[in-house]
Structure formats: structure tokens, C-alpha cells
């Protein structure tokens, strides 16, 4: 049975925006037990703004800048050694300031998508300003990579985010925590895939530049427990297992033990698909949910 939910309850009165859930249709290309969606939010110090006196917290800014300076290259080496592809949701300002880091991501076979321009807090942005952030990010990433971003994750969401992403032609969003499987957003007959996330990322385990320096072995055990429970559930139906990380956090020496450890643990379990975001979203649109997308389009056309 289709589980259709009005987004009114989540986005505060947007009557036309709807969620469509088809968990019963989910399966993966070669019969894998689960799809593991590995993402990295690639930002630097963009979100460290001057205080009311015009001073910037250099220590906080510098911690973020470790990502494009060093961490990204360590992560790319580990992903290559473990033969896993990932999606790097990248701030436009990172693409502008560190084109060599973005090119390294592409050279390793990964995909670059959008993560705001200066890591703006989307829930505070007026509609036109949020739209301009998307436009500017699309243009910069396309300039640096030769391909416009088709996926998006902003720092929080506003009541306008989903509608704006659909208007700007995005194929998928990956920002919601309230569901466990990919689903569709629909607005006036236009659809976009949502690839949900879970709150078990490296920021939760190690902190965002505020002095919480968790034990990587404890972090690994948390990720193993998270994966093991979802993997066990795939004995009943195919699963979806997302991970969210940040180069400047997980890419520090020692913390990468947790990344390498969970990748090896998952591969040992076996029968997994490690798609990029666009591969996963296109599988949903062109296979899993294609018939339902066609129905929505016909219904919108009248």
C-alpha cells in the first residue's frame, strides 16, 4: 500500500508539497541486501563568521580549513584502498577556493554535489536569498567540474528548501531524518528523490570544532552497532544504510581508523551496494518508482 503523507505536518502549511513512500518496492540492482550511501559534507571555515566586534575565531576557522588542506587527500587514499565510491556534498566556496581538491575527488571517481555556498544556515534565509545560494553554487560547481550538481544537502532546511530544489532541477535531496528509506517529494507533478540520513555521523561522535574529541574506537563500535542492526533487518527486506561524515572531522589522524574500520566491517558482511547519490536517485526514478512517477505526472497533467 502506498504511504502518502502531506508535508504540511513537517513544513508548516505547504499544501501542494507531498511525500510519497513506496518502501515495499525497494530492491537493489543485483539483489544486494542493502545500499550503503556514504557521504562527506565538504566544507572549510566558511561558516565561522566574524562576531559583533568584527573578530573571527581563528581556531574554529582553521579547524574547518584542515578539510581541504589535508583531510580530503587522506580520505581519498583510504577510499581508494577500500575500493568504495562516495558522494562529496561540497560548498561552492570550497570549489571556488580549492579547485585542486575538487579535481582530486573527480580523479578518484567520486561525485561532487551541492552543500550551499558558504555553508549558510538555510532555515534563516529568505526564499529569494536561498534560491540565489542554490543558483550560485550550481554555477561554481559546474565551472569547476564541468557538471552541474544534481544532489543537495544544506545546513538545515527552510520551509522553502524542497520547493526551491525542485525548481532548480535537482534530482535528489539528502537532508531529512524522519524516514529510513528513499522516498519522493512531489510538487505540481514534478518529483525529486529524498535520500534520508541518520544522526550517527562523525560530528555526533567527535564534535564540530567545540572540544569534543571522542575515542575513534568508541565511534567505530557505535557505527558497527548501527550497521549491524540495519543489516540484520535486511533478512526481511532490502535495506538502506546512510553515513554522513566531514573531511575536517573524520579526516584527522586516528579518527580515520573508525572510517576504515566500518568500511571493512561492512564489506565483510557482504552483498552490499555502495552507490553514489546520483546512482541511487536515478535507480529510484528510473526503476523502483518509475511507474509511480509516471502516474504522478499523468495526474498532474489532468
C-alpha positions, 0 to 999 in steps of 0.5 A: 500500500502506498504511504502518502503523507502531506508535508504540511505536518513537517513544513508548516502549511505547504499544501501542494508539497507531498511525500510519497513512500513506496518502501515495499518496492525497494530492491537493489540492482543485483539483489544486494541486501542493502545500499550503503550511501556514504557521504562527506559534507565538504566544507572549510571555515566558511561558516565561522563568521566574524562576531559583533566586534568584527573578530573571527575565531581563528581556531574554529576557522582553521579547524574547518580549513584542515578539510581541504588542506589535508583531510580530503587527500587522506580520505581519498587514499583510504577510499581508494584502498577500500575500493568504495565510491562516495558522494562529496556534498561540497560548498561552492566556496570550497570549489571556488577556493580549492579547485585542486581538491575538487579535481582530486575527488573527480580523479578518484571517481567520486561525485561532487554535489551541492552543500550551499555556498558558504555553508549558510544556515538555510532555515534563516534565509529568505526564499529569494536569498536561498534560491540565489545560494542554490543558483550560485553554487550550481554555477561554481560547481559546474565551472569547476567540474564541468557538471552541474550538481544534481544532489543537495544537502544544506545546513538545515532546511527552510520551509522553502528548501524542497520547493526551491530544489525542485525548481532548480532541477535537482534530482535528489535531496539528502537532508531529512531524518524522519524516514529510513528509506528513499522516498519522493517529494512531489510538487505540481507533478514534478518529483525529486528523490529524498535520500534520508540520513541518520544522526550517527555521523562523525560530528555526533561522535567527535564534535564540530570544532567545540572540544569534543574529541571522542575515542575513534574506537568508541565511534567505530563500535557505535557505527558497527552497532548501527550497521549491524542492526540495519543489516540484520533487518535486511533478512526481511527486506532490502535495506538502506544504510546512510553515513554522513561524515566531514573531511575536517572531522573524520579526516584527522589522524586516528579518527580515520581508523573508525572510517576504515574500520566500518568500511571493512566491517561492512564489506565483510558482511557482504552483498552490499551496494555502495552507490553514489547519490546520483546512482541511487536517485536515478535507480529510484526514478528510473526503476523502483518508482518509475511507474509511480512517477509516471502516474504522478505526472499523468495526474498532474497533467489532468 
